[in-house]
């Protein structure tokens, strides 16, 4: 089972292109200035079977969509469930671009098997002293937009460059 709070069918602010965004419930961090404080309680949200959740998201995909983003909350506190969701999604549609937002750093979670299904990871907690509204797809300058495949291959962070974000698809 996985717990989520909301699904946005057409988002252009949670990664490149038009995306389905899933907001998972629960985050233990309590960052000052959190963009989604209602998603912090671990006991909130709705529970659903992983395969049903994957189907729910896949059914919102149109030819105009580039991918699916998982935000929160903290997706990685439901890592096992998210692994099953992503495995199913990638099996059904391997070309979908998967972004995941997390308060963990890449270095803290790079051994987790679910990362192999993630294309882009936006990592690190929101730090209000480093808040910068001009940054694309993240709230504070400590957060990195990471190209996960090359990062796993090289064993160190490879950031996705902002020029890559110019095209909507
Ligand atoms: S990690 Fe994200 S969701 Fe969690 S408290 Fe911080 S800003 Fe909010």
Boltz pocket constraint, residues with backbone or C-beta under 6 A from the ligand:
constraints:
  - pocket:
      binder: B
      contacts: [[A, 27], [A, 28], [A, 29], [A, 30], [A, 31], [A, 33], [A, 34], [A, 35], [A, 36], [A, 37], [A, 39], [A, 40], [A, 72], [A, 73], [A, 74], [A, 102], [A, 103], [A, 124], [A, 125], [A, 126]]
      max_distance: 6.0
